[in-house]
């Protein structure tokens, strides 16, 4: 995970990952984000081709926050299970 900023005062989060499709055709990976311990459902924040190795969550937050990211495969009506969650903490310095 990397932190940068495309706009002053904001944190961008870069996710790097690998995906083994086995025999599944190239499709889409959905990227979901939830705020740790706020009780709200995860929100779809983006999609990338299943051949991708990363995702940029631009302008993710302006304040300290703890996020959980999950992903899942989607190809038409075929939707895979969610991945394990990956927690990210953003601290304001």
N, C-alpha and C positions, 0 to 999 in steps of 0.2 A: 504494500500500500504506500502511496505517495501523497503528499499534500502540496498543492500549489494554489495559485489564485489567478483566475482569468479576469477578475475584477477586484479592485482594492476593497478590503474589509470582508471578503468572502473566502471560505475554504472550499476548494475543489478536492474531491476524493477520487483517486485513480485505483481501480481494482484490476489486478492481474490474476489470471486463472488459466487452468487447462480444462478441457472438456473432451472426454473419450466417447464419441458417439456410437461406438461398436458398429452395428450394421444400420443405424438410423441414417436417413438422408440428411443432407445439409438443410438446416432450417433456421430457427430463431431461438436465442436465449433471452428470456425475460429477466430483468434485474429488478428486484424488489427491495425496498428499504423500509424499516420501521425504526421508531425511536425507542430505545431501550427503556422498559418499565413504564411506558406512558399508557398502556392499555389499548392503544389504537391498533387497528388492523394494518398490516404492511401495505405500502403503496407502490404501484408499478412506476418506476422512475425512468425506465428505458429498455430498449432492446438492442441486441447486436446479432450479427450472423453467428451461427454455431461454430464457424471456423475461426472466430475472433479469439484473441488471447487477452483482451482487456476492455475496460469500460471506464469512461470519465463521467463522474457525477458532478457536473459543473455547478457552481454556486449552491453547494449542498447546505451550507449554514453560515450564519454570521456570528453565532454564539457558541459557547461550549456545548457539546452534545455527544451522546453515545448512540450510535446507530448499529443496527443489525442488518446486514445484506444477505439475501438469499437469491438463488437463481433457479430457473427451470426451463426445460426444453419445450418448445411449442412448434408444431408443424400442422397447420390446418386444425382439424379437430383432435389431433393427438397432443395431449399435454402431459408432460412428465411430472414426477414428484418434485417438490422443492428440495434444493440442496441443503446441506447443513448450514446454519447461520454463521456469519463471520462478523464479529463485533469490532467496530471502529470507534475510537474516542477522539474527539477534536477538542483541543485545549487552546484557549486564547492566550497568547503570550504578551 
